[in-house]
Amino acid sequence: MAIRRPNPLLWLYYQYGGRLPAAYREWVLHDGICRTWMLRAAVRRLLQIAPILGVLLAILVVLGGSWPIALGSVLLGFLVLFRFALAYSAESVDSRLVRYGYPPGHASALRQQAAKAEAARRRATRRPPMP
């Protein structure tokens, strides 16, 4: 059975913290454990942070601030927020999956299993060292 993906509006709603219907439960799991899960988490945080920082930049420039200083301040704020978001992305994904009925730590455990299986596969296909 193919995983049902949300339409663009539901996907955007999901990116901003909304809960998808139960029909998308498997897609949410896939979103948290696929090979590109960290990239997906980064895009999610970028979508959440960018509008806020854009408004902040506009306010700083309109209030008569120097635009290079305002841009630098917003950029530094973005880097700090993005760093914290990525540092806690595994916990964020795990807690999101708990809302969909999966046990705590399920995504992390599945990712670790996949990493071990990939490491074993690579060891098995590695050529033996030359004498």
WOQUIDA-V570830 format. One line per field, one symbol per residue. burial: b if it has 24 or more other C-alpha atoms within 12 Angstrom, else e. A space follows every 50 residues. Layout:
burial=???
//
This chain:
burial=eeeeeeeeeebeebbeeeebeeeebbbbbbbbbeeebbebbbebbbbebe eebeebbeeeeeeeeeeeebeeebeeebeeebeebbeebbebbbbbbeeb eeeeebbbebbeeeeeeeeeeeeeeeeeeee
//
